[in-house]
Amino acid sequence: MKDYILTIGLEIHAELSTKTKMFCNSGNNTDESRPNTNVCPICLGYPGTLPVINKEAVRSVLRLGVAIGGEIADYTEFDRKNYFYPDIPKGYQISQYEHPLVRGGLLTGVAITRVHLEEDTAKSIHNDKGDSLLDFNRAGVPLMELVTEPVIKTAEAASNFARELQLLLKYLNISGANMEKGEMRVEANVSVSKDNKKGTKVEIKNLNSFKVVEKAIKFEMARQIEALERGEKVLQETRGWDENKEITFTQRLKESAHDYRYFPDPDLPKLFIKAISEYDEEVLRASLPELPWQKRERYKRDFGLKEGDIEIYVREPEWGRLFEEVAEILRESRFIELASNYITSDLKIPIPAKSLAEVIRMVVSGAISSRGAKDILKILQEKNGDPRTIAEENNLIQRSNKVELQVVVEKIISENETVVNEFKKGKAASLQFLIGQAMKEMKGSGNPVILKEIFQDLLTPRA
């Protein structure tokens, strides 16, 4: 199997978060649970109706194009993609063929062929009685399609690309891209080859999670290799993914572009992008937020954070906001690094930045121990409050008075003669036991650093 080369190209669809559908004023609401509620004669495909282009949907795709460094079209048009399927109300889908909105671009090092705009289909619902029902709420929803070059070489790289695209769509606020809700769907074109021979492309449709993307590609690679090893030909076809059996299965032979009989939609105007001021490339660029890869670089450059922490803050904005607010309060790098450790390790829900900053200051000053900090953070998440008050009420303030602590140390030494002798003979672990006994005696309120110093002073022979 190692002699075979895997080649993957992705086609990813994402529903855009516009208020209305692509060519009509029906609402675009993915949370609508009542079937056939957001519909009108246009998205139901009634004869004699005229579609109107959704300007915000076009702008959304153009902003994505600028973000990935693609070439924005000067001229674009919409086409009719002709095929019959029960969930296509008009008998054709309005899409783009020869003149997409965006060509080229790069994401995670993967070259992008094109990004274009079309309308989504209705949703087929199959019940236990064998009936198939149609819900047209989704019909006509603006649907972005991004197509990569066939340059991806591993299932993991394909999954990472899809994950990064989802993140980018969210940063741009143009799609919820929730795969469980069908707002983003991944299709993988997979082929294997050997001895410089071209492989046969097989399309796997509607992969609805990043794990499934990896599983489906790996299964399909193994399936094609086994077929070739048996001397069989791999058919160019469209396959589905069986979640229960974790296998791909045949759906239909793969269509070619000519099967769809594309032609320009006569009801929609041609668009000259550069003639529309709000689609000016510099205007679009100015509308972009800080992008995921830019944020990663800034966190690394400005804060020197671990890659794992950076990825949490980039992918989960609420944690990123908390970290930045705390960093702004603390400012010193050693404080900021400690804060990041507590955020990523000890917090399950965000707490006020001022509270976390106060906890960090108390730890660094020695007022509380690391263990005490964890206890305070747990209480802050449960019922909020003032960190210093919580520390005092729960006896978490460390006692650091050397005279007071020496009394405790001398008591522990007198009660643990055997362990003391082991330490004097060179058993370093004995010291930690003694410190632990002192902390127990003080119910966790002793400063372990000062306790250690006192034990060493009393037990180490002076020269």
C-alpha positions as CSV (number, residue, x, y, z in Angstrom):
1,M,0.0,0.0,0.0
2,K,2.9,2.3,0.6
3,D,3.7,2.5,-3.1
4,Y,0.3,4.2,-3.8
5,I,-0.1,7.9,-3.9
6,L,-3.3,9.5,-2.4
7,T,-4.7,12.6,-4.0
8,I,-7.5,14.6,-2.5
9,G,-9.5,17.6,-3.7
10,L,-12.3,19.1,-1.6
11,E,-15.6,20.8,-2.5
12,I,-17.0,22.5,0.5
13,H,-20.5,24.1,0.7
14,A,-21.4,26.6,3.4
15,E,-24.8,28.4,3.9
16,L,-24.4,32.1,4.2
17,S,-25.9,33.9,7.2
18,T,-27.8,36.6,5.3
19,K,-31.3,37.7,6.5
20,T,-33.0,36.6,3.3
21,K,-32.5,33.9,0.7
22,M,-30.3,34.2,-2.4
23,F,-32.9,35.3,-4.9
24,C,-36.0,36.3,-2.9
25,N,-37.1,38.0,0.4
26,S,-38.0,34.8,2.2
27,G,-36.3,34.5,5.6
28,N,-33.0,32.6,5.9
29,N,-33.3,31.0,9.3
30,T,-31.6,27.6,9.9
31,D,-33.3,27.3,13.3
32,E,-36.8,27.3,11.9
33,S,-38.3,24.0,12.9
34,R,-41.7,24.4,11.2
35,P,-41.5,22.9,7.6
36,N,-42.3,25.1,4.6
37,T,-42.6,28.3,6.6
38,N,-39.9,30.5,5.0
39,V,-41.1,30.1,1.4
40,C,-42.5,32.2,-1.4
41,P,-43.4,31.7,-5.1
42,I,-39.8,32.5,-6.2
43,C,-38.0,29.9,-4.0
44,L,-40.8,27.4,-4.7
45,G,-40.1,27.8,-8.4
46,Y,-43.5,29.0,-9.6
47,P,-43.7,29.9,-13.3
48,G,-43.4,33.6,-14.1
49,T,-41.5,34.6,-11.0
50,L,-38.3,36.7,-11.3
51,P,-35.3,36.2,-9.0
52,V,-33.3,39.2,-7.6
53,I,-29.6,38.8,-6.6
54,N,-28.9,39.1,-2.8
55,K,-26.1,41.8,-2.6
56,E,-25.0,40.8,0.8
57,A,-24.4,37.2,-0.3
58,V,-22.2,38.4,-3.1
59,R,-20.3,40.6,-0.7
60,S,-19.8,37.7,1.7
61,V,-18.1,35.6,-0.9
62,L,-16.0,38.5,-2.1
63,R,-14.8,39.2,1.5
64,L,-13.8,35.5,1.7
65,G,-12.0,35.8,-1.5
66,V,-9.9,38.8,-0.3
67,A,-9.2,36.9,3.0
68,I,-7.6,33.9,1.2
69,G,-5.8,36.1,-1.3
70,G,-7.9,35.1,-4.3
71,E,-8.5,37.0,-7.5
72,I,-11.8,38.9,-7.4
73,A,-13.8,38.7,-10.6
74,D,-14.3,41.8,-12.7
75,Y,-17.1,40.1,-14.7
76,T,-19.4,37.4,-13.3
77,E,-22.8,35.9,-14.1
78,F,-25.1,33.2,-12.8
79,D,-25.9,30.1,-14.7
80,R,-28.7,27.5,-14.7
81,K,-27.4,24.0,-13.7
82,N,-30.0,21.7,-15.2
83,Y,-30.8,18.4,-13.4
84,F,-34.0,16.9,-12.0
85,Y,-34.2,15.9,-8.3
86,P,-37.2,16.1,-6.0
87,D,-35.5,18.8,-3.8
88,I,-34.9,21.1,-6.8
89,P,-38.2,23.0,-7.1
90,K,-37.4,24.7,-10.5
91,G,-35.9,21.6,-12.2
92,Y,-32.5,23.5,-12.2
93,Q,-30.3,25.2,-9.7
94,I,-29.0,28.7,-10.1
95,S,-25.2,28.5,-9.8
96,Q,-22.0,29.8,-11.4
97,Y,-19.9,28.0,-14.0
98,E,-17.5,29.8,-16.2
99,H,-17.4,33.1,-14.3
100,P,-17.1,32.5,-10.5
101,L,-16.8,35.3,-8.1
102,V,-13.3,34.3,-6.9
103,R,-10.5,32.4,-8.5
104,G,-7.3,31.1,-6.8
105,G,-6.2,31.8,-3.2
106,L,-4.5,29.8,-0.5
107,L,-5.5,28.3,2.9
108,T,-3.4,26.1,5.1
109,G,-1.0,25.9,2.2
110,V,-3.7,24.3,0.0
111,A,-4.3,26.0,-3.4
112,I,-7.9,27.0,-4.1
113,T,-9.4,26.7,-7.5
114,R,-12.5,28.8,-7.2
115,V,-15.2,30.1,-4.9
116,H,-18.7,30.7,-6.3
117,L,-22.2,31.3,-5.2
118,E,-25.4,29.3,-5.7
119,E,-28.7,28.5,-4.1
120,D,-29.2,25.6,-1.7
121,T,-31.8,22.8,-2.3
122,A,-34.8,21.8,-0.3
123,K,-34.4,19.1,2.4
124,S,-35.7,15.6,1.9
125,I,-37.1,13.9,5.0
126,H,-37.6,10.2,5.1
127,N,-39.9,8.7,7.7
128,D,-40.3,5.1,9.1
129,K,-43.3,4.5,6.8
130,G,-41.2,4.8,3.7
131,D,-42.6,8.2,2.9
132,S,-40.3,11.0,1.6
133,L,-41.3,14.5,2.6
134,L,-39.9,17.9,1.4
135,D,-39.2,20.9,3.5
136,F,-38.5,23.9,1.3
137,N,-37.3,26.2,4.0
138,R,-33.7,25.6,2.9
139,A,-34.5,25.9,-0.8
140,G,-32.9,29.1,-2.2
141,V,-30.6,29.8,0.8
142,P,-27.3,31.4,-0.3
143,L,-24.7,28.7,-0.6
144,M,-21.0,29.3,-1.1
145,E,-19.0,26.6,-2.8
146,L,-15.2,26.5,-2.4
147,V,-13.2,24.1,-4.6
148,T,-9.6,23.2,-3.9
149,E,-7.0,22.0,-6.3
150,P,-6.3,18.2,-6.1
151,V,-3.2,18.8,-4.1
152,I,-4.0,17.4,-0.6
153,K,-2.1,14.2,0.2
154,T,-3.4,13.0,3.6
155,A,-6.8,12.6,5.2
156,E,-5.6,14.6,8.2
157,A,-4.6,17.5,5.9
158,A,-8.0,17.5,4.3
159,S,-9.7,17.6,7.7
160,N,-7.4,20.4,8.9
161,F,-8.3,22.4,5.8
162,A,-12.0,22.0,6.4
163,R,-11.6,23.0,10.1
164,E,-9.6,26.1,9.2
165,L,-12.2,27.1,6.6
166,Q,-15.0,26.8,9.1
167,L,-13.0,29.0,11.5
168,L,-12.4,31.6,8.8
169,L,-16.1,31.7,7.9
170,K,-17.0,32.3,11.6
171,Y,-14.3,35.0,11.9
172,L,-15.7,36.8,8.8
173,N,-19.2,36.4,10.3
174,I,-20.6,35.2,7.0
175,S,-21.7,31.7,8.0
176,G,-22.4,29.8,11.2
177,A,-20.8,26.8,9.4
178,N,-22.3,24.4,11.9
179,M,-21.8,20.9,10.4
180,E,-24.3,19.2,12.7
181,K,-27.0,21.6,11.3
182,G,-25.9,21.1,7.7
183,E,-24.7,24.7,7.4
184,M,-21.4,23.4,6.1
185,R,-21.0,20.2,4.1
186,V,-17.7,18.6,2.9
187,E,-17.3,16.5,-0.3
188,A,-14.0,14.8,-1.0
189,N,-12.7,13.8,-4.4
190,V,-10.3,10.9,-3.7
191,S,-8.0,9.0,-6.1
192,V,-5.1,6.7,-5.7
193,S,-2.3,6.1,-8.2
194,K,0.9,4.1,-8.7
195,D,3.8,4.3,-11.1
196,N,2.9,7.8,-12.3
197,K,-0.4,6.6,-13.6
198,K,-3.4,8.9,-13.2
199,G,-6.0,7.7,-10.6
200,T,-9.7,7.6,-11.0
201,K,-11.5,10.3,-9.0
202,V,-14.3,9.2,-6.7
203,E,-16.5,11.7,-5.0
204,I,-17.7,11.1,-1.4
205,K,-20.7,13.3,-0.7
206,N,-22.0,15.2,2.4
207,L,-19.4,14.4,5.1
208,N,-20.8,16.1,8.2
209,S,-17.9,16.2,10.6
210,F,-14.1,16.5,10.6
211,K,-13.6,13.0,12.0
212,V,-15.9,11.6,9.3
213,V,-13.9,13.4,6.6
214,E,-10.8,11.6,7.8
215,K,-12.5,8.2,8.2
216,A,-14.2,8.3,4.8
217,I,-11.0,9.3,2.9
218,K,-9.0,6.6,4.7
219,F,-11.6,4.0,3.9
220,E,-11.9,5.0,0.3
221,M,-8.2,4.9,-0.2
222,A,-8.0,1.4,1.2
223,R,-11.0,0.4,-0.9
224,Q,-9.5,1.7,-4.2
225,I,-6.1,0.1,-3.4
226,E,-7.7,-3.3,-2.8
227,A,-9.6,-3.1,-6.1
228,L,-6.5,-2.2,-8.0
229,E,-4.5,-5.0,-6.4
230,R,-7.2,-7.4,-7.6
231,G,-6.8,-6.0,-11.1
232,E,-10.1,-4.2,-11.1
233,K,-10.9,-0.8,-12.4
234,V,-12.0,2.0,-10.1
235,L,-15.3,3.5,-11.3
236,Q,-15.7,7.3,-11.5
237,E,-18.7,7.6,-9.3
238,T,-20.4,9.4,-6.4
239,R,-20.4,7.6,-3.1
240,G,-22.0,8.2,0.3
241,W,-20.8,7.5,3.8
242,D,-22.6,5.0,6.0
243,E,-22.0,6.2,9.6
244,N,-23.0,3.0,11.2
245,K,-20.9,0.6,9.1
246,E,-18.2,3.3,8.6
247,I,-17.9,2.5,4.8
248,T,-18.6,4.4,1.6
249,F,-21.3,3.1,-0.7
250,T,-22.3,3.7,-4.3
251,Q,-24.9,6.3,-5.0
252,R,-24.6,7.1,-8.7
253,L,-22.1,7.3,-11.5
254,K,-20.4,10.7,-11.4
255,E,-21.8,13.4,-13.8
256,S,-19.6,15.6,-15.9
257,A,-20.1,19.3,-16.4
258,H,-21.8,18.8,-19.8
259,D,-24.4,16.6,-18.2
260,Y,-25.8,19.7,-16.5
261,R,-26.2,21.7,-19.7
262,Y,-25.1,25.0,-18.1
263,F,-26.2,28.2,-19.7
264,P,-26.4,31.8,-18.4
265,D,-29.6,32.6,-16.4
266,P,-31.6,34.9,-18.6
267,D,-33.5,36.4,-15.7
268,L,-30.4,37.7,-13.8
269,P,-28.2,40.6,-14.7
270,K,-24.5,40.3,-15.4
271,L,-22.3,41.8,-12.7
272,F,-19.3,44.0,-13.3
273,I,-17.8,43.9,-9.8
274,K,-15.4,46.8,-10.2
275,A,-18.2,49.1,-11.1
276,I,-19.9,48.5,-7.7
277,S,-18.3,50.7,-5.1
278,E,-19.1,48.5,-2.1
279,Y,-17.3,45.6,-3.8
280,D,-14.1,47.5,-4.3
281,E,-11.3,45.3,-3.1
282,E,-9.8,47.8,-0.7
283,V,-13.2,48.5,0.8
284,L,-13.6,44.7,1.3
285,R,-10.2,44.4,2.7
286,A,-10.9,47.2,5.2
287,S,-13.9,45.2,6.4
288,L,-11.9,42.2,7.4
289,P,-11.3,41.4,11.1
290,E,-8.0,40.0,12.4
291,L,-7.9,36.6,10.7
292,P,-7.1,33.4,12.5
293,W,-3.5,33.0,11.2
294,Q,-2.8,36.7,12.0
295,K,-4.1,36.2,15.6
296,R,-1.9,33.1,16.0
297,E,1.2,35.1,14.9
298,R,0.3,38.0,17.2
299,Y,-0.1,35.7,20.2
300,K,3.2,34.0,19.5
301,R,5.0,37.3,18.9
302,D,3.6,39.4,21.7
303,F,3.0,36.9,24.4
304,G,5.2,33.9,23.6
305,L,2.4,31.5,24.4
306,K,2.4,27.7,23.9
307,E,0.9,26.6,20.6
308,G,-1.8,24.6,22.4
309,D,-2.9,27.7,24.4
310,I,-2.8,29.9,21.2
311,E,-5.1,27.4,19.4
312,I,-7.6,27.5,22.3
313,Y,-7.8,31.3,22.1
314,V,-8.0,31.4,18.3
315,R,-10.8,28.8,18.1
316,E,-12.8,29.8,21.1
317,P,-13.3,33.6,21.1
318,E,-14.7,33.8,24.6
319,W,-11.4,32.5,26.0
320,G,-9.4,34.6,23.7
321,R,-11.2,37.7,24.9
322,L,-10.7,36.8,28.6
323,F,-7.0,36.2,28.0
324,E,-6.5,39.5,26.2
325,E,-8.4,41.4,28.9
326,V,-6.2,39.8,31.6
327,A,-3.1,40.5,29.7
328,E,-4.0,44.1,29.4
329,I,-4.4,44.4,33.2
330,L,-1.3,42.4,34.1
331,R,1.1,43.5,31.3
332,E,4.2,41.7,32.7
333,S,5.0,38.6,30.6
334,R,5.6,36.3,33.7
335,F,2.2,37.2,35.0
336,I,0.6,36.8,31.6
337,E,2.1,33.3,31.1
338,L,0.8,32.2,34.5
339,A,-2.7,33.6,33.7
340,S,-2.7,31.6,30.5
341,N,-1.9,28.4,32.4
342,Y,-4.8,28.9,34.8
343,I,-7.2,29.8,31.9
344,T,-6.4,26.7,29.9
345,S,-6.1,24.3,32.9
346,D,-8.5,25.4,35.6
347,L,-11.4,27.4,34.2
348,K,-14.5,25.7,32.8
349,I,-16.4,29.0,32.3
350,P,-15.0,32.5,31.9
351,I,-14.7,34.7,35.0
352,P,-14.3,38.5,35.2
353,A,-10.8,39.5,34.0
354,K,-10.2,41.7,37.0
355,S,-10.8,38.7,39.4
356,L,-8.4,36.4,37.5
357,A,-5.8,39.2,37.4
358,E,-6.1,39.6,41.2
359,V,-5.7,35.9,41.8
360,I,-2.5,36.0,39.6
361,R,-1.1,38.9,41.6
362,M,-1.8,37.0,44.9
363,V,0.0,33.9,43.7
364,V,3.1,35.9,42.4
365,S,3.3,37.9,45.7
366,G,3.1,34.7,47.7
367,A,-0.1,35.7,49.4
368,I,-1.7,32.4,48.2
369,S,-0.3,29.1,47.0
370,S,-0.9,27.6,43.6
371,R,-3.3,25.1,45.3
372,G,-5.1,28.0,47.0
373,A,-5.4,29.8,43.6
374,K,-7.2,26.7,42.2
375,D,-9.6,26.7,45.1
376,I,-10.4,30.4,44.7
377,L,-10.9,30.0,40.9
378,K,-13.3,27.1,41.6
379,I,-15.4,29.3,43.9
380,L,-15.3,32.2,41.5
381,Q,-16.8,30.0,38.8
382,E,-19.5,28.8,41.1
383,K,-20.7,32.1,42.7
384,N,-18.3,34.9,41.7
385,G,-17.1,37.2,44.5
386,D,-13.9,39.0,45.5
387,P,-10.8,36.8,45.3
388,R,-9.1,38.3,48.4
389,T,-12.3,37.9,50.5
390,I,-12.7,34.3,49.3
391,A,-9.1,33.6,50.3
392,E,-9.6,35.0,53.8
393,E,-12.9,33.3,54.4
394,N,-11.5,30.0,53.3
395,N,-8.2,30.3,55.2
396,L,-6.2,30.3,51.9
397,I,-4.0,33.3,52.7
398,Q,-0.4,31.9,53.2
399,R,1.3,32.6,56.5
400,S,4.8,33.7,55.8
401,N,6.0,35.0,59.2
402,K,9.3,33.1,59.7
403,V,9.1,33.2,63.5
404,E,5.6,31.7,63.4
405,L,6.6,29.1,60.8
406,Q,9.8,28.1,62.7
407,V,7.7,27.0,65.7
408,V,5.8,24.6,63.4
409,V,9.0,23.3,61.7
410,E,10.6,22.5,65.0
411,K,7.5,20.6,66.1
412,I,7.5,18.5,62.9
413,I,11.3,17.8,63.3
414,S,10.8,16.6,66.8
415,E,7.9,14.3,65.8
416,N,9.6,12.8,62.7
417,E,13.1,11.7,63.9
418,T,13.4,8.8,61.4
419,V,12.5,11.0,58.4
420,V,14.9,13.7,59.6
421,N,17.7,11.2,59.8
422,E,17.0,9.9,56.3
423,F,17.2,13.5,55.0
424,K,20.5,14.1,56.7
425,K,21.8,10.9,55.1
426,G,21.0,12.4,51.6
427,K,17.4,11.2,50.9
428,A,16.0,14.4,49.2
429,A,12.4,13.1,49.1
430,S,12.3,13.2,52.9
431,L,12.3,17.0,52.8
432,Q,9.0,17.1,50.8
433,F,7.4,14.8,53.4
434,L,8.4,17.1,56.2
435,I,7.1,20.1,54.3
436,G,3.9,18.3,53.7
437,Q,3.5,17.5,57.4
438,A,4.0,21.2,58.2
439,M,1.4,22.2,55.7
440,K,-1.0,19.7,57.2
441,E,-0.3,21.1,60.7
442,M,-1.1,24.6,59.4
443,K,-4.2,23.3,57.4
444,G,-2.6,24.4,54.1
445,S,-1.9,28.0,55.2
446,G,1.8,27.8,55.5
447,N,4.0,29.3,52.7
448,P,5.8,26.2,51.4
449,V,8.7,28.2,50.0
450,I,9.5,29.7,53.4
451,L,8.9,26.3,55.2
452,K,11.4,24.7,52.9
453,E,14.0,27.4,53.7
454,I,13.5,26.9,57.4
455,F,13.8,23.1,57.3
456,Q,17.0,23.4,55.2
457,D,18.5,26.0,57.6
458,L,17.7,23.8,60.7
459,L,18.7,20.4,59.2
460,T,21.7,21.2,57.0
461,P,25.0,21.2,58.9
462,R,26.8,24.6,58.9
463,A,30.3,24.7,57.6
